[in-house]
Amino acid sequence: MSNEWGFADDRFPELRRAVQRLCADFPGPYWQKLDAAKAYPTDFVQAMTEAGFLAALIPEEYGGGGATIAEASAILEEINRSGANGGVCHAQMYTMGALVRHGSAEQKARWLPEIAAGHLRLQAFGVTEPTAGSDTTAIQTRAVRDSDEYIITGQKIWTSRAEHSDLLLLLARTTLADQVERRTHGLSLFLVDLHEATNTGLTIRPIETMLNHHTTELFFDGVRVPAANRIGDEGKGFRYILDGMNAERILIAAESVGDGRWFIEKAVDYANSRVVFGRPIGQNQGVQFPIANAYAHLRAADLMRWEACRLFDGGLPCGAEANLAKMLAADSAWDAANVCLQTHGGFGFATEYDVERKFREAKLYQIAPVSNNLVLAYVAQHVLGLTRSY
Ligand SMILES: Cc1cc2nc3c(=O)[nH]c(=O)nc-3n(C[C@H](O)[C@H](O)[C@H](O)COP(=O)(O)OP(=O)(O)OC[C@H]3O[C@@H](n4cnc5c(N)ncnc54)[C@H](O)[C@@H]3O)c2cc1C
C-alpha cells in the first residue's frame, strides 16, 4: 500500500522500516551539532555499515546484500526523508559498481568482503579537477607506468570524504589526450589505498563549503600505486565510469525524492500548526498552493525514478530515464526546499528546525555529481537527436 500521499512506500516496506528505525537514533540535533562543528557523522556511518545498508549493492557471494538498484534507492530515500543526509556515505554505493562490474576476480575477492564487513571504506571518488569539471576528459592527472607500479602526479578537487575513507577510486590519464584517437580514450581507473598514498606523496586539504560535506583537494606528488590496483584495462576508465553513471543518477534522484518528502511533510505540519491572523497559515492559498505545487512536481519526478529503476534492474537501456529522474528530482527537491523555508517564515532560518540545513544540502544535487545543464545537453543530443552543443 502506498502512503496516504501516494508515494510508493509499499515498495520494500520492511527495508524502509529498518532504515527509518536506524535513522530515528540520529535525529535533528545530532546533525545540527555536526553541521556547526563541520564534523563527520562517524556513529551514523558506522551504524549504517553494521546494518549492512552500505554494502547493499555488493553481491551476496562477497558478503554484501545483493540488492537491486530499486532497493538501494529506497535506502537512500529513507535516509534523506528522515532529515539525515545520505551524502555522508552514498559514494560507497555509487563507486562500488566499478569494482563489481570491471574488477578482476582477484580484486573483488580482495576488497569486496572487507568493504562488506565494514573493515574498509570505499567512500571517495576522485574525478573532478580544478580545470576539468563537467568536461571530464580534460583531466590532467597523470598515471605513468613504472614496472609493476604507476606513478600518479596531479590534482583533484571536490573529492568528498577522502579523510574518512580507506580507499579512493581515482580517474587518471595514462595516455596523453593528443596521443589518443578520442579524448575519452587513455583514461584509467585505480583503487588507491589512501593510507599508503598519504605516506608516499598524497596531500589531502579540506575545502570549506556551505554544507557539511567533508570535501577536499588532493595533491598527488609522484604517488606510487601498484599496477594490480588498476581496475579493468588501461585506457578504458572513462567507459567504466560511464557504465556506473546511470546507477549514480538513479540513487541521487532517490535522495532528492527523500529530501523533497521531508520538506513537504515539514511544510504541511508547520502550515497546519502556525496560527497568524487567527487562523492556520496553511488555510491561505498563498501558502498552500506552493506546497501543493512542489508536491505535484515531486510525485512526477518520483515516477520517473521508479521507471529508471525498473529499466536498470531489468538490464534495459535507461540513460534517458536515469538522467531525467536525477534532474527532475533535484529540481523538485529544490522547489520544495524553497517552499518549506518560505512557509516557516523567520523560523526557517533557525537551525533548530533543520530547514536551513536541509535547504543547503538539497541545492547540491542540481550541480553535483552532474549539473542539470549537462543532463539537458545529454537529453538534447542522445534522446532528441539535436547537435551536440559543447
Ligand atoms: C560539495 C561538492 C561535492 C563534490 N564531490 C565530488 C566528489 O566526491 N568527486 C568528484 O570527482 N567531484 C565531486 N564534486 C564535483 C562536481 O561533480 C562538479 O562540481 C560538477 O561536476 C560540476 O563541475 P564544475 O563545478 O567544475 O562546474 P563547471 O563544469 O565549471 O560548470 C559551471 C557551470 O557552467 C555550466 N556549464 C558548463 N558547461 C556547460 C555546457 N556545455 N552547457 C551548458 N552549461 C554548462 C554548468 O552547468 C555549471 O552550472 C563535488 C562538488 C561539490 C560542490
The ligand as an ORCA input file, in Angstrom:
! r2SCAN-3c Opt
* xyz 0 1
  C      30.064     19.649     -2.306
  C      30.603     19.005     -3.546
  C      30.999     17.686     -3.517
  C      31.560     17.077     -4.653
  N      32.033     15.799     -4.567
  C      32.745     15.283     -5.611
  C      33.421     14.023     -5.489
  O      33.354     13.353     -4.448
  N      34.176     13.605     -6.534
  C      34.305     14.322     -7.697
  O      35.008     13.873     -8.597
  N      33.647     15.507     -7.846
  C      32.886     15.999     -6.831
  N      32.258     17.222     -6.965
  C      32.411     17.962     -8.207
  C      31.153     18.007     -9.040
  O      30.956     16.774     -9.664
  C      31.312     19.181    -10.010
  O      31.194     20.367     -9.247
  C      30.299     19.137    -11.123
  O      30.540     18.063    -11.963
  C      30.326     20.428    -11.957
  O      31.639     20.742    -12.338
  P      32.221     22.213    -12.028
  O      31.906     22.557    -10.617
  O      33.634     22.256    -12.440
  O      31.364     23.160    -12.919
  P      31.685     23.603    -14.431
  O      31.872     22.414    -15.288
  O      32.769     24.614    -14.396
  O      30.331     24.316    -14.805
  C      29.963     25.574    -14.220
  C      28.546     25.919    -14.662
  O      28.512     26.020    -16.070
  C      27.556     25.133    -16.612
  N      28.099     24.533    -17.859
  C      29.346     24.060    -18.080
  N      29.452     23.607    -19.345
  C      28.245     23.776    -19.924
  C      27.711     23.493    -21.213
  N      28.438     22.928    -22.167
  N      26.416     23.816    -21.450
  C      25.665     24.390    -20.504
  N      26.107     24.675    -19.258
  C      27.375     24.371    -18.972
  C      27.313     24.056    -15.571
  O      26.010     23.562    -15.668
  C      27.537     24.824    -14.264
  O      26.349     25.392    -13.843
  C      31.647     17.820     -5.851
  C      31.202     19.139     -5.891
  C      30.702     19.744     -4.760
  C      30.283     21.185     -4.827
*
